[in-house]
Amino acid sequence: MRMLLIHSDYLEYEVKDKALKKPEEISEEQKRGRLEEVLAVFVSVEKVDEQNPEEVVEKAVAEIKDVASQVKAQNIFVYPFAHLSSELASPDVALEILKTIEEKLKEEGFNVKRAPFGYYKAFKLSCKGHPLAELSRTVVPGEARKE
Ligand SMILES: C[C@@H](O)[C@H](N)C(=O)N[C@H]1[C@@H](O)[C@H](n2cnc3c(N)ncnc32)O[C@@H]1CO
């Protein structure tokens, strides 16, 4: 899994079009979203993550918590983003992993939104620009090797 973490004044998105034949079913309300003072986490779930989804979720949540505590962010935006890797996991596995990351972060007390899965989306982001405002993390299951 590849993550790009951007500490932002706000992130807002608007769903535009289907990017998959069967995108995640969403309500009218989910077609737009915005969070202020947010740690935006753009996530590409990778093929290697299919070897142990539970473990990669644990590792991703730990990394996100670590960055959130460093930048003192209480709001987290989990944003499916298929552009950080050329070895993507299947959509079904990716969606399950992203939903579980969202759930676990909520259990940890964060205010979490997750952008809809399987769509083209317009988005606006205002990066804060401090030294820790732009970070990337890669997590893989267990002993899996990252080429
Ligand atoms: C398109 C661009 O504007 C938008 N931002 C987009 O990326 N849409 C992606 C994700 O929402 C989701 N998706 C599919 N597979 C994956 C995966 N392995 N990991 C993460 N997301 C995935 O399905 C869409 C098409 O790949």
The ligand as an SDF file (V2000), in Angstrom:
LIG
                    3D

 26 28  0  0  0  0  0  0  0  0999 V2000
   -9.8620    8.2870  -11.0460 C   0  0  0  0  0  0  0  0  0  0  0  0
   -9.3740    9.2460  -10.0010 C   0  0  0  0  0  0  0  0  0  0  0  0
   -9.9090   10.5050  -10.2370 O   0  0  0  0  0  0  0  0  0  0  0  0
   -9.8060    8.8490   -8.6050 C   0  0  0  0  0  0  0  0  0  0  0  0
   -9.0970    9.6680   -7.5960 N   0  0  0  0  0  0  0  0  0  0  0  0
   -9.4360    7.3870   -8.3680 C   0  0  0  0  0  0  0  0  0  0  0  0
   -8.2930    7.0670   -8.0700 O   0  0  0  0  0  0  0  0  0  0  0  0
  -10.4660    6.5360   -8.4960 N   0  0  0  0  0  0  0  0  0  0  0  0
  -10.2170    5.1230   -8.3220 C   0  0  0  0  0  0  0  0  0  0  0  0
  -10.4850    4.6910   -6.8900 C   0  0  0  0  0  0  0  0  0  0  0  0
  -11.6020    5.3800   -6.3410 O   0  0  0  0  0  0  0  0  0  0  0  0
  -10.8690    3.2530   -7.0510 C   0  0  0  0  0  0  0  0  0  0  0  0
   -9.7990    2.2720   -6.9750 N   0  0  0  0  0  0  0  0  0  0  0  0
   -9.7420    1.1520   -7.7300 C   0  0  0  0  0  0  0  0  0  0  0  0
   -8.7300    0.3670   -7.3620 N   0  0  0  0  0  0  0  0  0  0  0  0
   -8.1010    0.9970   -6.3430 C   0  0  0  0  0  0  0  0  0  0  0  0
   -6.9850    0.6740   -5.5230 C   0  0  0  0  0  0  0  0  0  0  0  0
   -6.2950   -0.4830   -5.6960 N   0  0  0  0  0  0  0  0  0  0  0  0
   -6.6020    1.5340   -4.5730 N   0  0  0  0  0  0  0  0  0  0  0  0
   -7.2880    2.6940   -4.3940 C   0  0  0  0  0  0  0  0  0  0  0  0
   -8.3730    3.0700   -5.1290 N   0  0  0  0  0  0  0  0  0  0  0  0
   -8.7810    2.2170   -6.0940 C   0  0  0  0  0  0  0  0  0  0  0  0
  -11.4750    3.1480   -8.3620 O   0  0  0  0  0  0  0  0  0  0  0  0
  -11.2140    4.3100   -9.1170 C   0  0  0  0  0  0  0  0  0  0  0  0
  -10.7210    3.9220  -10.4960 C   0  0  0  0  0  0  0  0  0  0  0  0
   -9.4860    3.2520  -10.3730 O   0  0  0  0  0  0  0  0  0  0  0  0
  1  2  1  0
  2  3  1  0
  2  4  1  0
  4  5  1  0
  4  6  1  0
  6  7  2  0
  6  8  1  0
  8  9  1  0
  9 10  1  0
  9 24  1  0
 10 11  1  0
 10 12  1  0
 12 13  1  0
 12 23  1  0
 13 14  1  0
 13 22  1  0
 14 15  2  0
 15 16  1  0
 16 17  1  0
 16 22  2  0
 17 18  1  0
 17 19  2  0
 19 20  1  0
 20 21  2  0
 21 22  1  0
 23 24  1  0
 24 25  1  0
 25 26  1  0
M  END
$$$$
